[in-house]
Amino acid sequence: MSEHHHDHEHGHDHGHDHDGKPIQEDALPSLEAQILETSVRELLIEKGIVSAEDIRRAIEAMDSRGESLGAKIVVRAWTDPAFKEKLLTSSDDALREFGINMSPMELCVVENSDDVHNMVVCTLCSCYPRPILGIPPAWYKRRDYRARAVREPRAVLQEFGTVLPDNKQVRVHDSNADLRYLVLPQRPAGTEDWTTSQLEKLVTRDSMIGVSDVRRLDELVG
Amino acid sequence: MESRYKPGDKVRILQRNQPGHVRTPIYVRGKTGVIERIVGSFPNPETLAYGHSGLPYKMLYRVNFKQGELWPDYEGAPEDTLEIEIYEHWMAPA
């Protein structure tokens, strides 16, 4: 099954928000898709095709992916021009070096510069580069972010604390189909002598979605 | 698979009311943009989503719109853009 299906939010709009609550209520009644999933899973286990342990391990592996992988990719692009070129033009080859396979999707890497700021949204559901950044933040899936990021991106960026000058172009990418997007943020000035692991600490999840820049250098002091 | 459009071509997104698993959001329908790149051919999500093969594959493009084209009262800079993936059967030459 492609990432598409479990990325979608169909039928989840049941009037309250689970995120941020200490205890999550079970959704009642079960969605048709949940009943189907349980039935198929139980059948697969019963017939010995997969084990419950296989499924648990696969979920654990998916959940353990996170922004640190994205940060490694960004820093490699900052420090290795040939890799950066490959990442921007033929991302499959570049990602293979990190053991990442996006199939059946493809990764589209968009680069920030002095003149351009990139920002990613999926207006139709919540498509997100999960193999690289893990589970999307709750706000990324919210209706207001999805609607407003394309309609008034500068106002949304401002609410994230990202104020851009008028002469900087804002490019919004609607991740609506078969590509997934990663923003390549700008490497801050003054980090020329930094080690790879120091640089990786600058690169945040939000900077790779494009709702902010990387951490300020003074945030890492002390 | 041949692509009908190439980067730089002006295209208009079709204004079509079609139910089902459609990946062309309403806010770009009827709008004019420019092909940014040819992404490649992919299974048609409009049938794939319902357990079919998605064949024949559909050519997919990234289309670049000026925000002012999408939202006449857009408040950002005139250079601001929105880029989105659109399948070939959802566009016409403009």
Interface residues (C-beta under 8 A of the other chain):
Chain A: H4 P104 E106 C108 T123 L124 V150 R151 E152 P153 R154 A155 D166 N167 K168 Q169 V170 R171 V172 H173 D174 S175 N176 A177 D178 L179
Chain B: R23 T24 P25 Y27 V39 G40 F42 P45 A49 L60 R62 Q67 L70 W71 Y74 E75 G76 A77 E79 D80 T81 L82 E83 I84 E85 I86 Y87
